[in-house]
């Protein structure tokens, strides 16, 4: 395990913690996968055990929203072009108002890569996104995550040790040279590195089909080990014309993924038993209720939803596809039910009053790990940067970054 020595920072908080713990679903606290499965740390000296993000000082926790706004604006102005703030679509409005660019995880990582003049990349998202930004930017740039507890429950569902175990088990029963590992963008740098060093690639929800077609073009008998989200893999496979009989779910908690040897050999898709705790909440009955109330309405969902939801939708796509469909392609007056994180849905509704935009599940919770990024934490990291203190820096070690970059570049070359 790893422990980082605390280092001095303003705000009365020790920033030397491991960036490997998060909150999943609707508030369930879960630790990140063991340190062996992760490869980036908040910069400091590794000495022995994991610690979580501590509490901010009263200068931040007791500050009013108005005071925080003034202080954030002042820090941004002081840092100028040295600072580039990125915000994922799922962030709350109090954060989005301060970002220089917003988008999905891969779009934001590419935007960070395209800003070599920025010394500091403050990533208002979750841990794997900050890792990807560090992998794609220059060594001189510093990537900062405002709250180290902003993890991802899905990314936690596949760690390096369990993927390596799965690989070894598959090698014992099948021709491992014909297995192509594909990892979703929503995964640790360690898994991206594993994929890069084993001939695979990264995919996003917008290019998963193209990446899978690339994998299967390697020849007859190719199979894919797809992690960590089973639903994206399954939905993409169905979209490509494969059937349920071509797919098997790999449960990392069981020997050989819980499969009979014959089933492991026969499957074209080995789908890791992982999921998004937010998107898995959407159910067919939510769509049925929406259509009953809005017979002419449109249903748009994310491919992280289960297949029984996806097959009932009018449009399925990434957050960027959802945004474009809802705000650009749907005509004014449209009524649209959306199956994705509620902050994004509400923001689209607020910014497009000529359309009726609602969440398919009125009780759906926000992504609680994204929700950890708030104005006090943003203010804290920015004011530290003004003082010359880089807190909560996310740094992927060189070897891991090298192979993770290979996996990401393969994806870029494919699409």
Buried (B, 14 or more C-beta within 10 A) or exposed (E): EBBBEBBEBBBEBBBBBBBBBBBBBBEEEBEBBBBBBBBBBBBBEEEEEBBBBBEBBEBBEEBEEEBBBEBBEBBBEEBEEEBBBBBBBBBBEBBBEBBBBBBBBBBBBBBBBEBEEBBBBBBBBBBBBBBBBBBBBEEEBBBBBBBBBBBBBBBBBBBBBBBBBBBEBBEEBBEBEBBBBBBBBBBBBBBBBBBBBBBBBBBBBBBBBBBBEBBBEEEEEBBBBBBBBBBBBBBBBBBBEBEEEBBBBBBBEEEBBBBEEEEBBBBBBBBBBBBBBBBBBBBEEBBEBBBEEBEEBBBBBBBBBBBEBBEBBBBBBBBBBBBBBBBEEBEEEBBBBBBBBBBBBBBBBEEBEEBBBBBBBEEBBBBBBBBBBBBBBBBBBBBBBBEEBBBBBBBBEEEBBBBBBBBBBBBEEBB
